[in-house]
């Protein structure tokens, strides 16, 4: 039986959060600014309002 809209929405949100968690980890481990920019661009495609710079400055 196909999913209803609400369960699809929840599944999309869970997937997005998991992808962003992976990208945050990669961003923290990135050595060069070019790597960070590439990772941040991917994150922006997934979630346009994501912020990584503030987190990196705090650490």
Beta strands, then each sheet from edge to edge (+ up, - down):
end
